[in-house]
Amino acid sequence: MKQWYEELFENSADSYENEVFTQGTIGEVDFFEKECGYDKSLKILDVGCGTGRHTIELASRGYNVTGIDLSEAQLAKARNNAASRNLEIPFLRKDARDFDFKGEFDLAIMICEGAFPLMETDEMNFRILQNAFNSLNDNGKLIFTTLSGLFPLYHSVKDFLDSGDSMGVTDDVRFDLMTFRQFSTYEMTDDMGNRKVLNCNERYYVPSEITWLLKSIGFKNVTICGGKLGAFSREEVLTTDNFEMLIIAQK
């Protein structure tokens, strides 16, 4: 049986690219470049690359990038997008819970809930962070975004729904304070015109949790900022109004 996130990205590559949360690519890649020190000799891994928006933009700027994703439909779109720009990029079908490039990469990115924190157990989410760590070299860096638990703690679920951040989510929403998981129903129509009703299960994290997880894996320095769409910055202080956190972890 497929998990909800597998069904979500099946036959939805075209509509995915039109979502609001995919429109900040240029500014986000500007941030990655700055974090790389503009060193184009570095190797970059894009975990949960989707249709390749960050991968392709980085490659077009001269970086050596590899994209991995669980969805073959998303990867097919990514390969077509790369070919249309005459770019040769390795796009590989891999499960984020089961990959290890054994220290090959200088930077790993995992943006807009690319795999983490969509998994159905905390152990699976932890494994994704471990795999990213293992794929980095001794001075490697991981940059990712994840759902901020400060948001639902400060705002009620009603406020969350009224904010418009959860477009497509019905009134069937429950936030479990014991597990920091939001259970919701998401209604969508895929690119083939098929109507789907998905039972979603997403994990929210608070900053102290993320810091502990990353340091227990072996990252030495962890910086957490507010995740502002299209405008990633170390100067963006995380507040209760940030739906996402931006995390920079250094080995």
N, C-alpha and C positions, 0 to 999 in steps of 0.2 A: 504493500500500500504506500502510495506517495505521500510525503509530508506536504503541508500547506505551502511551504516556500518553493517546493519543486513544481507544484501546480501553478503557483503565481507566475513563475517565469517561463512556463511552457506556452509557446505560441503567443508571446506578448512582447517580443523584442521591439516592434515598431512603436507600440503605445508606450513602452517603457521610456523610449528616448524623448517622448513629449511630456513626461512628468515634470512637475515644477522642480523636484529635488535633483534633477539631472542637468539643470541649466547653469550650474556654477563652475563648470569644468575648468575654464581658462584661469580664473582666479585661484582655484585650488591647485592647479598645476604650477602656477607662479610660486605658490608657497612651497611645494615639493622641491622645485628648483633651488629656491633659497636655502632650504634645509640640506640640499645636496652640495651646497657651495658652488653650484653651477659647473660641477665636475662631470663632464659627459663620458668619462671613462667608467663611471659607476654602473653596476648592474642593478636593475630595479625589478621587483616582483609585485604584480598587482593581483591581490587575492580577492576573489569574488568580482572579477573584472567586468562582468555583465557584457554589454555590447561594445566594450573597449574604449569608452570615452576618455578616461585618464591615460590608459595604455597608449592609445593612438596619438593623443596630444603630446605626451612625453616623447614618443618615438619620432614625431614630426619635428621636435626640437633637438633631435640628435642623440637621444638616450637609448641605451640597450635595455629593452623592457620585455618581460614575459608576462602574459596574462593567463590566469587559471580561473575556471568557473565550473560549477556543477551542471549548469544548463547547456545542453548542446544547441538549443535554439538561440540562446544569447550568444554563444561562441560563433555560430554560423553567421550571425549578423555582424559580429566583431570582425570576422575574417573578411566579409564583404566590404565593410567600412574601411578596413586597412587597405584592401586591394584597390579601392576607388581613389586612394591617395598615394598609390604606388609604394606602399610600405610593406615590408616583410617582417611580420611579428609572430613569434610563437604563441599561439593561443591553444592551451591544453585543457582537456577535460579532466579535472581533478576535484576530489572531494576535499574541502578545507579541513576536514577531520582526519584526513589520511594523506598527507604529503610531507616530503622532507627533501629539500635540495642540498642538504649537507653543507651548509655554510657558503653557498655559491653567491649569495646576493649581498649588496651593500645597503640596500633600502627595500623594505616591504611596505606596501600601502594597502589599506583595507577600508574603503570609504563607503559611506552611506549604507551601513549595515551589510557590507559584503560578507555574508556568512555569519560572522559574529555580530549580534547576539541572537540570531534567529533560531538557534538549535533548541531542541526540546528538553535538554538537560544541561545543568551547569557543567558537568563533566565534559560534555561535547564542546561547549564554548571554551573551556580551559584548554582542551586539546588543540583547538585552532590557534590559540596564542602560543602554545608550546611549539607547534609546527612552524609558525612564523619565526620564532626564536631560533629554532634549529636550522632554518634556511638562511640565516644571516651569518656573515663572517664575524670575526672577533670585535670589530668596531661598528657592526651594523646597527641600523636604526629601523624601528617600526613606527609608522604613523597610521592611526586609524580613528574612526569615529564610532561612537556607540550611544545608545539611548541613555539619557541622564535620569537617574532615579530622583534627583532633586526636583525635577519638574512635577511629576505626579504627587510627590510628597507635599509640595507647596500649593499646587492647584488641585482642585477636585476633578474627578473624571468628567463631570459636566463642563467645567472650564476647558478641559482638554478637547472635548468634542466641539465646543463652541468656537475654539480657536481656529478651526479649519486645518489643523496639522494632520488630522486623521481622516482625510477625504476618502469616502467609500466605506468607512467603518459604520456599522449600524448602531442602534441603541443597545445591542447585546454586548456590553463591555463590562469587564470585571477586572479590577486590579487587586491582586493578592499581596497584602502587606507582609505576609510570612515568607513569600518566595520572590517578591518584586517582579512578578510576571503579570503582564497584561493579556487577558484572554478576550478576544473579540471576534466578530464576524465581519468578513470583508466581501463585498459583492463587486464583481467585475465582469467585463465582457472582453474576451481575448481577441487577438488579431484575426481569428477565424470566425468571429461572431458568436462564439460559444459563451453562454452565461455561466459564471461560476460563483459559488458561495463557499468561501474558505474560512475554516475555523483557525484563527491565528493565535500564536502563543509566543510572545516576545519578552525577553528578559531585559529589565532596566538595571543599571548599576549605579552605585554611588562612588564618588571619587576615591574614598578610602579603600573600597573593595578592589577597584581597578589597580590602584597602587600596590596593594598587597599581592594580588594575583601576578602582576608583572614582575615584582621583585622576588617572589617565591620561585618563579621560573628561571630567573637569573639576570634580568635587566637591572642595570645599576642605577640609572637615572630615569625618572618618570616625570613628565610635565603634563598637566591637564589644563586645558583652556576651554572657552566656550566655542562650540562648533557652529560658526556662522556661514551659511550657505554662500559659496563663491568668494568668501573673504576670510580664509583661514589665517590666523595670526596668533603668535605667542602672546601678544598684548591683549587679546580678547579674554577678559576675565570671565570665568564660569560663574553664572548666576542661576537663580531658580527659574528664570525665564528662558534659559537655553534648553531646547528640546534634545539637543545632542551635545556630547562632549568631544573635544578634539584631544587626542592623546599622542604624545611623542615619547617613545621609550628608546633608550640607548643601551646597548650591551656594554 
